[in-house]
Amino acid sequence: MSWQFSDLIDLKALLVIALIFIPLEALIPHRHEQKTLRSHWLNDAFYMFFNGILIKAGLLVVVGGALVLIGYLIPDSVGQLVQSQPVWLQAIEVIVIADIGFYLAHRAFHAFPFLWRFHAVHHSIEEMDWLAAHRVHPVDQVLTKSASYLPIFALGFSPAAIGIYVLIYQWQALLIHSNVRINFGPLRWIVASPQFHHWHHANERQAYDKNFSGQLSFLDAIGGTLYMPDRMPSKYGTNDPVPTVYHEQLAYPFVANRPRPKGLASAVGDNQQ
């Protein structure tokens, strides 16, 4: 069985994404002074091209292995009942269930010191844009995505409904990191927006451990973690000593001294993120 490079990396999709977000950020930027080729853009481009290979392999092992075990516990009748619903209703249910899993996993990555070391790589972003959205440690991404995927696969939702969720999630993940000035209006209290997620990345004390949802901001309102003032953050990033190049960022969680996560820092009154 042969494989091609394009089986692992969808170059056409990446080109389409770039052709949409680069002009969008140029036309309606949040930060006008930020350059398209900003600091560390090449590092994040490396994430975009190659990180997906590690993530796909990890998800295959974690989700695939877990589903084998879950298959013995959940009868086929559950999946048949779920798939008897209209696809549009299934898609809504998938988005809600998957984002609850994402919220809980994301919050855990902020609460536990060892997990935070992986997530700190993503929080090392100091200039927000669509390309920076790809800067995620593969262990972080595999575990967080597993928390989203396992419930929806275990319950037997249809491939079409899951496909709709994946498509919406991927585009929304790029949008909420992007350097764009888009106002969601009243919808910002329901759906995650750039304003919502930029505050999650803010290196400002009052914003620590806030806005964990990936798609549905109202989950943070329920969880007591919503923070979305009228202004935008003045500073992004983390005070943790995260390296600036790909291979060192991959190794960072395993070799660095254990920094306190932001959640723990909040609990002890530390002024460092």
ChimeraX commands (.cxc) that place a marker at each C-alpha (Angstrom):
marker #1 position 0.00,0.00,0.00 radius 0.5
marker #1 position 1.58,3.29,-1.08 radius 0.5
marker #1 position 1.10,6.72,0.41 radius 0.5
marker #1 position 1.87,10.23,-0.73 radius 0.5
marker #1 position 2.95,13.35,1.11 radius 0.5
marker #1 position -0.45,14.85,0.28 radius 0.5
marker #1 position -2.12,12.10,2.33 radius 0.5
marker #1 position -0.60,13.64,5.46 radius 0.5
marker #1 position -0.63,17.34,4.55 radius 0.5
marker #1 position -3.45,18.90,2.54 radius 0.5
marker #1 position -1.53,21.60,0.69 radius 0.5
marker #1 position -4.59,22.81,-1.23 radius 0.5
marker #1 position -6.52,23.38,1.99 radius 0.5
marker #1 position -3.61,25.28,3.53 radius 0.5
marker #1 position -3.35,27.45,0.42 radius 0.5
marker #1 position -7.08,28.27,0.53 radius 0.5
marker #1 position -6.81,29.15,4.23 radius 0.5
marker #1 position -3.86,31.47,3.57 radius 0.5
marker #1 position -5.62,33.14,0.63 radius 0.5
marker #1 position -8.59,33.92,2.88 radius 0.5
marker #1 position -6.98,34.98,6.16 radius 0.5
marker #1 position -3.98,36.96,4.91 radius 0.5
marker #1 position -6.17,39.46,2.96 radius 0.5
marker #1 position -8.78,39.47,5.76 radius 0.5
marker #1 position -6.19,40.46,8.35 radius 0.5
marker #1 position -4.85,43.13,6.00 radius 0.5
marker #1 position -8.30,44.62,5.34 radius 0.5
marker #1 position -9.74,44.67,8.86 radius 0.5
marker #1 position -6.86,44.22,11.30 radius 0.5
marker #1 position -7.22,44.52,15.03 radius 0.5
marker #1 position -3.57,45.56,15.38 radius 0.5
marker #1 position -2.68,47.75,12.39 radius 0.5
marker #1 position 1.01,47.83,13.27 radius 0.5
marker #1 position 1.38,44.03,13.23 radius 0.5
marker #1 position 3.20,42.74,10.15 radius 0.5
marker #1 position 2.05,39.77,8.07 radius 0.5
marker #1 position 5.52,38.27,8.48 radius 0.5
marker #1 position 5.64,39.02,12.20 radius 0.5
marker #1 position 8.12,37.57,14.68 radius 0.5
marker #1 position 8.37,33.76,14.69 radius 0.5
marker #1 position 6.03,33.36,11.71 radius 0.5
marker #1 position 8.33,30.75,10.17 radius 0.5
marker #1 position 8.20,28.65,13.34 radius 0.5
marker #1 position 4.40,28.69,13.27 radius 0.5
marker #1 position 4.39,27.84,9.57 radius 0.5
marker #1 position 6.42,24.75,10.47 radius 0.5
marker #1 position 3.69,23.82,12.94 radius 0.5
marker #1 position 1.08,24.29,10.22 radius 0.5
marker #1 position 2.84,21.98,7.77 radius 0.5
marker #1 position 4.19,19.25,10.03 radius 0.5
marker #1 position 2.46,19.23,13.42 radius 0.5
marker #1 position -0.64,17.60,11.95 radius 0.5
marker #1 position 1.31,14.42,11.20 radius 0.5
marker #1 position 2.10,13.87,14.89 radius 0.5
marker #1 position -1.43,14.79,15.93 radius 0.5
marker #1 position -3.07,12.38,13.50 radius 0.5
marker #1 position -0.83,9.56,14.68 radius 0.5
marker #1 position -1.56,10.34,18.32 radius 0.5
marker #1 position -5.32,10.53,17.80 radius 0.5
marker #1 position -5.28,7.21,15.97 radius 0.5
marker #1 position -3.65,5.55,18.97 radius 0.5
marker #1 position -5.60,7.28,21.77 radius 0.5
marker #1 position -9.07,7.55,20.24 radius 0.5
marker #1 position -8.81,4.28,18.31 radius 0.5
marker #1 position -7.69,2.36,21.38 radius 0.5
marker #1 position -10.31,3.90,23.64 radius 0.5
marker #1 position -13.12,3.19,21.17 radius 0.5
marker #1 position -12.23,-0.49,21.12 radius 0.5
marker #1 position -12.84,-0.62,24.87 radius 0.5
marker #1 position -15.92,1.61,24.74 radius 0.5
marker #1 position -17.40,-0.61,22.02 radius 0.5
marker #1 position -17.85,-3.36,24.59 radius 0.5
marker #1 position -19.75,-1.03,26.93 radius 0.5
marker #1 position -22.13,0.86,24.64 radius 0.5
marker #1 position -24.62,-1.22,22.62 radius 0.5
marker #1 position -25.14,-0.62,18.89 radius 0.5
marker #1 position -28.72,0.44,19.60 radius 0.5
marker #1 position -27.43,3.72,21.06 radius 0.5
marker #1 position -25.77,4.66,17.78 radius 0.5
marker #1 position -28.85,3.63,15.82 radius 0.5
marker #1 position -31.03,5.86,17.99 radius 0.5
marker #1 position -28.64,8.80,17.65 radius 0.5
marker #1 position -28.41,8.45,13.87 radius 0.5
marker #1 position -32.20,8.30,13.54 radius 0.5
marker #1 position -32.20,12.05,14.21 radius 0.5
marker #1 position -31.88,14.62,11.38 radius 0.5
marker #1 position -28.28,15.41,10.50 radius 0.5
marker #1 position -28.72,19.09,11.38 radius 0.5
marker #1 position -29.86,18.17,14.90 radius 0.5
marker #1 position -27.02,15.70,15.28 radius 0.5
marker #1 position -24.56,18.40,14.20 radius 0.5
marker #1 position -25.82,20.77,16.91 radius 0.5
marker #1 position -25.57,18.02,19.52 radius 0.5
marker #1 position -22.06,17.12,18.37 radius 0.5
marker #1 position -20.89,20.74,18.64 radius 0.5
marker #1 position -22.26,21.05,22.19 radius 0.5
marker #1 position -20.96,17.68,23.42 radius 0.5
marker #1 position -17.55,18.11,21.77 radius 0.5
marker #1 position -17.09,21.61,23.14 radius 0.5
marker #1 position -17.98,20.48,26.66 radius 0.5
marker #1 position -15.18,17.93,26.32 radius 0.5
marker #1 position -12.88,20.64,24.96 radius 0.5
marker #1 position -13.78,23.01,27.81 radius 0.5
marker #1 position -13.05,20.42,30.51 radius 0.5
marker #1 position -9.77,19.30,28.91 radius 0.5
marker #1 position -8.66,22.89,28.30 radius 0.5
marker #1 position -9.41,23.84,31.88 radius 0.5
marker #1 position -7.42,20.84,33.10 radius 0.5
marker #1 position -4.41,21.99,31.06 radius 0.5
marker #1 position -4.50,25.24,33.03 radius 0.5
marker #1 position -5.09,23.60,36.41 radius 0.5
marker #1 position -2.42,20.87,36.55 radius 0.5
marker #1 position 1.28,21.83,36.49 radius 0.5
marker #1 position 2.46,19.00,34.22 radius 0.5
marker #1 position -0.30,19.60,31.66 radius 0.5
marker #1 position 0.31,23.36,31.74 radius 0.5
marker #1 position 3.87,22.81,30.54 radius 0.5
marker #1 position 2.47,21.46,27.27 radius 0.5
marker #1 position -0.19,24.17,26.99 radius 0.5
marker #1 position 2.29,26.95,27.75 radius 0.5
marker #1 position 3.68,26.40,24.23 radius 0.5
marker #1 position 0.37,27.64,22.80 radius 0.5
marker #1 position 0.26,30.53,25.27 radius 0.5
marker #1 position 3.72,31.65,24.22 radius 0.5
marker #1 position 2.03,33.36,21.26 radius 0.5
marker #1 position 2.72,37.10,21.60 radius 0.5
marker #1 position 1.25,38.27,18.27 radius 0.5
marker #1 position -2.13,36.78,17.51 radius 0.5
marker #1 position -3.02,35.78,13.97 radius 0.5
marker #1 position -4.42,32.84,11.98 radius 0.5
marker #1 position -0.98,31.27,11.61 radius 0.5
marker #1 position -0.30,31.34,15.35 radius 0.5
marker #1 position -3.38,29.16,15.87 radius 0.5
marker #1 position -1.27,26.22,14.68 radius 0.5
marker #1 position 1.29,26.61,17.49 radius 0.5
marker #1 position 0.02,23.82,19.74 radius 0.5
marker #1 position 2.13,21.07,21.31 radius 0.5
marker #1 position 1.00,17.74,19.79 radius 0.5
marker #1 position 0.45,16.18,23.23 radius 0.5
marker #1 position -1.82,19.10,24.13 radius 0.5
marker #1 position -3.74,18.77,20.87 radius 0.5
marker #1 position -4.07,14.98,21.00 radius 0.5
marker #1 position -5.45,14.94,24.55 radius 0.5
marker #1 position -7.78,17.91,24.04 radius 0.5
marker #1 position -9.13,16.58,20.74 radius 0.5
marker #1 position -9.58,13.15,22.30 radius 0.5
marker #1 position -11.78,14.70,24.98 radius 0.5
marker #1 position -13.91,16.17,22.17 radius 0.5
marker #1 position -13.95,13.18,19.83 radius 0.5
marker #1 position -14.40,10.26,22.21 radius 0.5
marker #1 position -17.95,11.10,23.37 radius 0.5
marker #1 position -19.26,11.80,19.87 radius 0.5
marker #1 position -17.70,8.67,18.37 radius 0.5
marker #1 position -18.80,6.54,21.33 radius 0.5
marker #1 position -22.40,7.71,20.99 radius 0.5
marker #1 position -22.39,6.81,17.31 radius 0.5
marker #1 position -23.13,10.15,15.64 radius 0.5
marker #1 position -23.19,9.99,11.87 radius 0.5
marker #1 position -20.06,10.78,9.84 radius 0.5
marker #1 position -21.92,13.68,8.20 radius 0.5
marker #1 position -22.70,15.32,11.55 radius 0.5
marker #1 position -19.15,14.84,12.79 radius 0.5
marker #1 position -17.82,16.20,9.49 radius 0.5
marker #1 position -19.89,19.37,9.92 radius 0.5
marker #1 position -18.51,19.83,13.43 radius 0.5
marker #1 position -14.89,19.32,12.32 radius 0.5
marker #1 position -15.26,21.82,9.47 radius 0.5
marker #1 position -16.83,24.48,11.70 radius 0.5
marker #1 position -14.28,23.89,14.47 radius 0.5
marker #1 position -11.28,24.19,12.15 radius 0.5
marker #1 position -12.41,27.47,10.61 radius 0.5
marker #1 position -13.53,28.94,13.92 radius 0.5
marker #1 position -10.20,28.04,15.54 radius 0.5
marker #1 position -8.40,30.07,12.87 radius 0.5
marker #1 position -10.83,32.98,13.11 radius 0.5
marker #1 position -10.69,33.38,16.89 radius 0.5
marker #1 position -6.88,33.55,16.83 radius 0.5
marker #1 position -6.72,35.88,13.84 radius 0.5
marker #1 position -5.72,39.53,13.88 radius 0.5
marker #1 position -9.11,40.77,12.73 radius 0.5
marker #1 position -11.55,43.38,13.96 radius 0.5
marker #1 position -14.87,41.55,13.76 radius 0.5
marker #1 position -17.73,42.31,16.14 radius 0.5
marker #1 position -20.06,39.38,16.79 radius 0.5
marker #1 position -22.52,41.67,18.57 radius 0.5
marker #1 position -24.90,39.86,20.99 radius 0.5
marker #1 position -23.78,36.51,19.51 radius 0.5
marker #1 position -20.43,36.90,21.29 radius 0.5
marker #1 position -22.16,35.71,24.48 radius 0.5
marker #1 position -23.08,32.44,22.75 radius 0.5
marker #1 position -20.40,31.79,20.12 radius 0.5
marker #1 position -16.64,32.11,20.62 radius 0.5
marker #1 position -15.30,35.18,18.80 radius 0.5
marker #1 position -11.86,36.75,18.27 radius 0.5
marker #1 position -12.59,39.13,21.16 radius 0.5
marker #1 position -13.48,36.18,23.41 radius 0.5
marker #1 position -10.40,34.13,22.60 radius 0.5
marker #1 position -7.93,36.99,22.49 radius 0.5
marker #1 position -8.74,37.54,26.16 radius 0.5
marker #1 position -7.87,33.90,26.84 radius 0.5
marker #1 position -4.37,34.65,25.49 radius 0.5
marker #1 position -4.04,37.98,27.28 radius 0.5
marker #1 position -1.04,38.41,29.59 radius 0.5
marker #1 position -3.09,40.51,31.97 radius 0.5
marker #1 position -3.75,39.35,35.52 radius 0.5
marker #1 position -7.54,39.66,35.43 radius 0.5
marker #1 position -7.76,37.48,32.31 radius 0.5
marker #1 position -5.86,34.46,33.63 radius 0.5
marker #1 position -7.80,31.16,33.50 radius 0.5
marker #1 position -10.72,32.57,31.53 radius 0.5
marker #1 position -12.56,31.71,28.29 radius 0.5
marker #1 position -11.77,28.00,27.90 radius 0.5
marker #1 position -14.43,27.13,25.30 radius 0.5
marker #1 position -13.43,26.53,21.70 radius 0.5
marker #1 position -16.76,27.30,20.08 radius 0.5
marker #1 position -19.49,28.10,22.59 radius 0.5
marker #1 position -18.72,31.01,24.90 radius 0.5
marker #1 position -21.85,30.38,26.99 radius 0.5
marker #1 position -20.13,27.30,28.46 radius 0.5
marker #1 position -17.73,29.69,30.19 radius 0.5
marker #1 position -20.68,31.66,31.52 radius 0.5
marker #1 position -22.04,28.42,32.99 radius 0.5
marker #1 position -18.60,27.45,34.33 radius 0.5
marker #1 position -17.95,30.87,35.86 radius 0.5
marker #1 position -14.90,31.48,33.66 radius 0.5
marker #1 position -16.21,34.07,31.19 radius 0.5
marker #1 position -14.25,37.32,30.87 radius 0.5
marker #1 position -14.96,39.68,27.99 radius 0.5
marker #1 position -14.65,43.43,28.64 radius 0.5
marker #1 position -15.35,45.94,25.89 radius 0.5
marker #1 position -11.69,46.62,25.15 radius 0.5
marker #1 position -9.15,44.22,23.62 radius 0.5
marker #1 position -6.01,42.98,25.42 radius 0.5
marker #1 position -2.88,45.12,25.37 radius 0.5
marker #1 position -0.45,42.23,25.77 radius 0.5
marker #1 position -0.34,38.52,24.90 radius 0.5
marker #1 position 1.87,35.61,25.86 radius 0.5
marker #1 position 3.11,33.93,29.02 radius 0.5
marker #1 position 5.92,34.65,31.46 radius 0.5
marker #1 position 7.02,31.02,31.31 radius 0.5
marker #1 position 10.44,30.57,29.61 radius 0.5
marker #1 position 9.12,28.79,26.51 radius 0.5
marker #1 position 11.72,28.47,23.69 radius 0.5
marker #1 position 11.02,30.10,20.34 radius 0.5
marker #1 position 11.80,27.28,17.88 radius 0.5
marker #1 position 9.77,24.19,17.02 radius 0.5
marker #1 position 11.99,21.32,18.19 radius 0.5
marker #1 position 12.82,23.07,21.46 radius 0.5
marker #1 position 9.14,23.77,22.07 radius 0.5
marker #1 position 8.35,20.08,21.57 radius 0.5
marker #1 position 10.97,19.18,24.18 radius 0.5
marker #1 position 10.14,22.01,26.58 radius 0.5
marker #1 position 7.48,20.21,28.71 radius 0.5
marker #1 position 9.86,17.33,29.36 radius 0.5
marker #1 position 13.01,19.28,30.21 radius 0.5
marker #1 position 11.85,22.53,31.77 radius 0.5
marker #1 position 11.51,23.18,35.46 radius 0.5
marker #1 position 7.91,22.77,36.53 radius 0.5
marker #1 position 6.31,26.23,36.38 radius 0.5
marker #1 position 3.08,26.78,38.26 radius 0.5
marker #1 position 0.06,26.85,35.94 radius 0.5
marker #1 position -1.88,30.05,35.70 radius 0.5
marker #1 position -4.72,28.53,37.70 radius 0.5
marker #1 position -2.39,27.67,40.57 radius 0.5
marker #1 position -0.74,31.06,40.31 radius 0.5
marker #1 position -4.17,32.62,40.75 radius 0.5
marker #1 position -4.79,30.53,43.85 radius 0.5
marker #1 position -1.58,31.57,45.60 radius 0.5
marker #1 position -1.73,35.19,44.52 radius 0.5
marker #1 position 1.35,35.06,42.29 radius 0.5
marker #1 position 1.77,38.04,39.99 radius 0.5
marker #1 position 3.43,35.90,37.28 radius 0.5
marker #1 position 1.39,34.19,34.58 radius 0.5
marker link #1:1,2 radius 0.2
marker link #1:2,3 radius 0.2
marker link #1:3,4 radius 0.2
marker link #1:4,5 radius 0.2
marker link #1:5,6 radius 0.2
marker link #1:6,7 radius 0.2
marker link #1:7,8 radius 0.2
marker link #1:8,9 radius 0.2
marker link #1:9,10 radius 0.2
marker link #1:10,11 radius 0.2
marker link #1:11,12 radius 0.2
marker link #1:12,13 radius 0.2
marker link #1:13,14 radius 0.2
marker link #1:14,15 radius 0.2
marker link #1:15,16 radius 0.2
marker link #1:16,17 radius 0.2
marker link #1:17,18 radius 0.2
marker link #1:18,19 radius 0.2
marker link #1:19,20 radius 0.2
marker link #1:20,21 radius 0.2
marker link #1:21,22 radius 0.2
marker link #1:22,23 radius 0.2
marker link #1:23,24 radius 0.2
marker link #1:24,25 radius 0.2
marker link #1:25,26 radius 0.2
marker link #1:26,27 radius 0.2
marker link #1:27,28 radius 0.2
marker link #1:28,29 radius 0.2
marker link #1:29,30 radius 0.2
marker link #1:30,31 radius 0.2
marker link #1:31,32 radius 0.2
marker link #1:32,33 radius 0.2
marker link #1:33,34 radius 0.2
marker link #1:34,35 radius 0.2
marker link #1:35,36 radius 0.2
marker link #1:36,37 radius 0.2
marker link #1:37,38 radius 0.2
marker link #1:38,39 radius 0.2
marker link #1:39,40 radius 0.2
marker link #1:40,41 radius 0.2
marker link #1:41,42 radius 0.2
marker link #1:42,43 radius 0.2
marker link #1:43,44 radius 0.2
marker link #1:44,45 radius 0.2
marker link #1:45,46 radius 0.2
marker link #1:46,47 radius 0.2
marker link #1:47,48 radius 0.2
marker link #1:48,49 radius 0.2
marker link #1:49,50 radius 0.2
marker link #1:50,51 radius 0.2
marker link #1:51,52 radius 0.2
marker link #1:52,53 radius 0.2
marker link #1:53,54 radius 0.2
marker link #1:54,55 radius 0.2
marker link #1:55,56 radius 0.2
marker link #1:56,57 radius 0.2
marker link #1:57,58 radius 0.2
marker link #1:58,59 radius 0.2
marker link #1:59,60 radius 0.2
marker link #1:60,61 radius 0.2
marker link #1:61,62 radius 0.2
marker link #1:62,63 radius 0.2
marker link #1:63,64 radius 0.2
marker link #1:64,65 radius 0.2
marker link #1:65,66 radius 0.2
marker link #1:66,67 radius 0.2
marker link #1:67,68 radius 0.2
marker link #1:68,69 radius 0.2
marker link #1:69,70 radius 0.2
marker link #1:70,71 radius 0.2
marker link #1:71,72 radius 0.2
marker link #1:72,73 radius 0.2
marker link #1:73,74 radius 0.2
marker link #1:74,75 radius 0.2
marker link #1:75,76 radius 0.2
marker link #1:76,77 radius 0.2
marker link #1:77,78 radius 0.2
marker link #1:78,79 radius 0.2
marker link #1:79,80 radius 0.2
marker link #1:80,81 radius 0.2
marker link #1:81,82 radius 0.2
marker link #1:82,83 radius 0.2
marker link #1:83,84 radius 0.2
marker link #1:84,85 radius 0.2
marker link #1:85,86 radius 0.2
marker link #1:86,87 radius 0.2
marker link #1:87,88 radius 0.2
marker link #1:88,89 radius 0.2
marker link #1:89,90 radius 0.2
marker link #1:90,91 radius 0.2
marker link #1:91,92 radius 0.2
marker link #1:92,93 radius 0.2
marker link #1:93,94 radius 0.2
marker link #1:94,95 radius 0.2
marker link #1:95,96 radius 0.2
marker link #1:96,97 radius 0.2
marker link #1:97,98 radius 0.2
marker link #1:98,99 radius 0.2
marker link #1:99,100 radius 0.2
marker link #1:100,101 radius 0.2
marker link #1:101,102 radius 0.2
marker link #1:102,103 radius 0.2
marker link #1:103,104 radius 0.2
marker link #1:104,105 radius 0.2
marker link #1:105,106 radius 0.2
marker link #1:106,107 radius 0.2
marker link #1:107,108 radius 0.2
marker link #1:108,109 radius 0.2
marker link #1:109,110 radius 0.2
marker link #1:110,111 radius 0.2
marker link #1:111,112 radius 0.2
marker link #1:112,113 radius 0.2
marker link #1:113,114 radius 0.2
marker link #1:114,115 radius 0.2
marker link #1:115,116 radius 0.2
marker link #1:116,117 radius 0.2
marker link #1:117,118 radius 0.2
marker link #1:118,119 radius 0.2
marker link #1:119,120 radius 0.2
marker link #1:120,121 radius 0.2
marker link #1:121,122 radius 0.2
marker link #1:122,123 radius 0.2
marker link #1:123,124 radius 0.2
marker link #1:124,125 radius 0.2
marker link #1:125,126 radius 0.2
marker link #1:126,127 radius 0.2
marker link #1:127,128 radius 0.2
marker link #1:128,129 radius 0.2
marker link #1:129,130 radius 0.2
marker link #1:130,131 radius 0.2
marker link #1:131,132 radius 0.2
marker link #1:132,133 radius 0.2
marker link #1:133,134 radius 0.2
marker link #1:134,135 radius 0.2
marker link #1:135,136 radius 0.2
marker link #1:136,137 radius 0.2
marker link #1:137,138 radius 0.2
marker link #1:138,139 radius 0.2
marker link #1:139,140 radius 0.2
marker link #1:140,141 radius 0.2
marker link #1:141,142 radius 0.2
marker link #1:142,143 radius 0.2
marker link #1:143,144 radius 0.2
marker link #1:144,145 radius 0.2
marker link #1:145,146 radius 0.2
marker link #1:146,147 radius 0.2
marker link #1:147,148 radius 0.2
marker link #1:148,149 radius 0.2
marker link #1:149,150 radius 0.2
marker link #1:150,151 radius 0.2
marker link #1:151,152 radius 0.2
marker link #1:152,153 radius 0.2
marker link #1:153,154 radius 0.2
marker link #1:154,155 radius 0.2
marker link #1:155,156 radius 0.2
marker link #1:156,157 radius 0.2
marker link #1:157,158 radius 0.2
marker link #1:158,159 radius 0.2
marker link #1:159,160 radius 0.2
marker link #1:160,161 radius 0.2
marker link #1:161,162 radius 0.2
marker link #1:162,163 radius 0.2
marker link #1:163,164 radius 0.2
marker link #1:164,165 radius 0.2
marker link #1:165,166 radius 0.2
marker link #1:166,167 radius 0.2
marker link #1:167,168 radius 0.2
marker link #1:168,169 radius 0.2
marker link #1:169,170 radius 0.2
marker link #1:170,171 radius 0.2
marker link #1:171,172 radius 0.2
marker link #1:172,173 radius 0.2
marker link #1:173,174 radius 0.2
marker link #1:174,175 radius 0.2
marker link #1:175,176 radius 0.2
marker link #1:176,177 radius 0.2
marker link #1:177,178 radius 0.2
marker link #1:178,179 radius 0.2
marker link #1:179,180 radius 0.2
marker link #1:180,181 radius 0.2
marker link #1:181,182 radius 0.2
marker link #1:182,183 radius 0.2
marker link #1:183,184 radius 0.2
marker link #1:184,185 radius 0.2
marker link #1:185,186 radius 0.2
marker link #1:186,187 radius 0.2
marker link #1:187,188 radius 0.2
marker link #1:188,189 radius 0.2
marker link #1:189,190 radius 0.2
marker link #1:190,191 radius 0.2
marker link #1:191,192 radius 0.2
marker link #1:192,193 radius 0.2
marker link #1:193,194 radius 0.2
marker link #1:194,195 radius 0.2
marker link #1:195,196 radius 0.2
marker link #1:196,197 radius 0.2
marker link #1:197,198 radius 0.2
marker link #1:198,199 radius 0.2
marker link #1:199,200 radius 0.2
marker link #1:200,201 radius 0.2
marker link #1:201,202 radius 0.2
marker link #1:202,203 radius 0.2
marker link #1:203,204 radius 0.2
marker link #1:204,205 radius 0.2
marker link #1:205,206 radius 0.2
marker link #1:206,207 radius 0.2
marker link #1:207,208 radius 0.2
marker link #1:208,209 radius 0.2
marker link #1:209,210 radius 0.2
marker link #1:210,211 radius 0.2
marker link #1:211,212 radius 0.2
marker link #1:212,213 radius 0.2
marker link #1:213,214 radius 0.2
marker link #1:214,215 radius 0.2
marker link #1:215,216 radius 0.2
marker link #1:216,217 radius 0.2
marker link #1:217,218 radius 0.2
marker link #1:218,219 radius 0.2
marker link #1:219,220 radius 0.2
marker link #1:220,221 radius 0.2
marker link #1:221,222 radius 0.2
marker link #1:222,223 radius 0.2
marker link #1:223,224 radius 0.2
marker link #1:224,225 radius 0.2
marker link #1:225,226 radius 0.2
marker link #1:226,227 radius 0.2
marker link #1:227,228 radius 0.2
marker link #1:228,229 radius 0.2
marker link #1:229,230 radius 0.2
marker link #1:230,231 radius 0.2
marker link #1:231,232 radius 0.2
marker link #1:232,233 radius 0.2
marker link #1:233,234 radius 0.2
marker link #1:234,235 radius 0.2
marker link #1:235,236 radius 0.2
marker link #1:236,237 radius 0.2
marker link #1:237,238 radius 0.2
marker link #1:238,239 radius 0.2
marker link #1:239,240 radius 0.2
marker link #1:240,241 radius 0.2
marker link #1:241,242 radius 0.2
marker link #1:242,243 radius 0.2
marker link #1:243,244 radius 0.2
marker link #1:244,245 radius 0.2
marker link #1:245,246 radius 0.2
marker link #1:246,247 radius 0.2
marker link #1:247,248 radius 0.2
marker link #1:248,249 radius 0.2
marker link #1:249,250 radius 0.2
marker link #1:250,251 radius 0.2
marker link #1:251,252 radius 0.2
marker link #1:252,253 radius 0.2
marker link #1:253,254 radius 0.2
marker link #1:254,255 radius 0.2
marker link #1:255,256 radius 0.2
marker link #1:256,257 radius 0.2
marker link #1:257,258 radius 0.2
marker link #1:258,259 radius 0.2
marker link #1:259,260 radius 0.2
marker link #1:260,261 radius 0.2
marker link #1:261,262 radius 0.2
marker link #1:262,263 radius 0.2
marker link #1:263,264 radius 0.2
marker link #1:264,265 radius 0.2
marker link #1:265,266 radius 0.2
marker link #1:266,267 radius 0.2
marker link #1:267,268 radius 0.2
marker link #1:268,269 radius 0.2
marker link #1:269,270 radius 0.2
marker link #1:270,271 radius 0.2
marker link #1:271,272 radius 0.2
marker link #1:272,273 radius 0.2
view
